[in-house]
Amino acid sequence: MIIRILAAGFALCFTPLATPQPLAAAPAVDVAPGMPPVLEPGNLYSGARAGSLSAAVAGALPRVYVPNLRSNDVYVIDPSTRKVVERFKVGTNPQHIVPSWDLQTLWVTNNAEGRTDGSLTPIDPKTAKPGKPIKVDDPYNMYFTPDGREAIVVAEAHERLDFRDPHSMALNSSLKVAGCKGINHADFSIDGRYAIFTCEFSGALAKIDMVQRRVIGLLKLSKGGMPQDIRVTPDGQRFLVADMMADGTFIVDGAGFKEVGFIATGIGTHGLYPSRDGTHLYVANRGSNRIHGKRHGPGSVSVIDFSTLKVVQTWPIPGGGSPDMGNVSADGRQLWLSGRYDDVVYVFDTDSGAVSQVAVGMEPHGLTVWPQPGRYSLGHTGNMR
């Protein structure tokens, strides 16, 4: 009996190991009709990696475009010299510089807050010169449908989304989003079938079916906050929502549309920008819970690791500041952010967190860096995919 057991054990030791099988690739994403395919299901930002410039941006001047809310102008910065090389007047209250879906135009959203003369000013990125403005009602922000067929003008004061021709800006249809006061920023699901918009003045989120064009849910956030920017995680599972009053980002399950966590970052959490490799999220903390804050506040940038959803670095601004909106350079080495209350632009080194400043106009807001990598833009200051 003993001999049999030993023999069996001996045979077991020399049984050839099974050939390792490769891990199954993540299944392809079933995207909304007309939307470009998702290149990597595990990283929806893979098309916007450093160096992945589309042929559509060939000839675009390397520039940073800064809309100044109170001086009603745009400053143009050469990022290589950090000098303002151009400035021009636009409409009233320019809020954001929005790259078009086809990457051919940069749109200045002049919402003329409290007035009726809102407009969109086109900029040719090959010349950095503005074109003739188009009259548009209350364009606080602007996005594009994932198929690129329509622009989505966010009419903040009216709790409304206006679907327009992406070139002429002629109105096609409107969607009232009742209960979403201060409808503001948005991001899209990995398959493009729904979007989540923030409702700044009702402390809530609105989920929009992008195929049927209907509101499918409202979610009230805890802590009675003031949600601002929103970004989806690279795997498409979660949405991170910057909240100016809660001083951090809420974690929301996109499919289930429910709040599942919170990440404390800094005072006046406002803007969210993914790194070019899709591993981290840069969080701009404006340094104040007020819409109109003071100069030289305790502003900072927090860096969240997308894999753990934890803050791994915090970059203060020596002497104080108010980092707000912006984006990452094409090579991923710089984070450009407007200094909302300090009339400057901040340039953060994404390796060290060191920061420098460029003086601009009065109350800079949603600046964009151009060109940026990516196949197409979903709007805002460059939500590239």
Beta strands, then each sheet from edge to edge (+ up, - down):
strand 1: 63-68
strand 2: 73-78
strand 3: 83-89
strand 4: 94-99
strand 5: 106-110
strand 6: 119-124
strand 7: 129-130
strand 8: 134-135
strand 9: 141-144
strand 10: 151-155
strand 11: 160-164
strand 12: 171-176
strand 13: 183-188
strand 14: 194-199
strand 15: 204-209
strand 16: 214-220
strand 17: 227-232
strand 18: 238-243
strand 19: 248-253
strand 20: 258-264
strand 21: 269-274
strand 22: 280-285
strand 23: 300-305
strand 24: 310-316
strand 25: 323-328
strand 26: 334-339
strand 27: 344-349
strand 28: 355-359
strand 29: 368-370
sheet 1: 3+ 2- 1+ 29-
sheet 2: 4+ 5- 6+ 7-
sheet 3: 4+ 5- 6+ 8-
sheet 4: 9+ 10- 11+ 12-
sheet 5: 13+ 14- 15+ 16-
sheet 6: 17+ 18- 19+ 20-
sheet 7: 21+ 22- 23+ 24-
sheet 8: 25+ 26- 27+ 28-
end
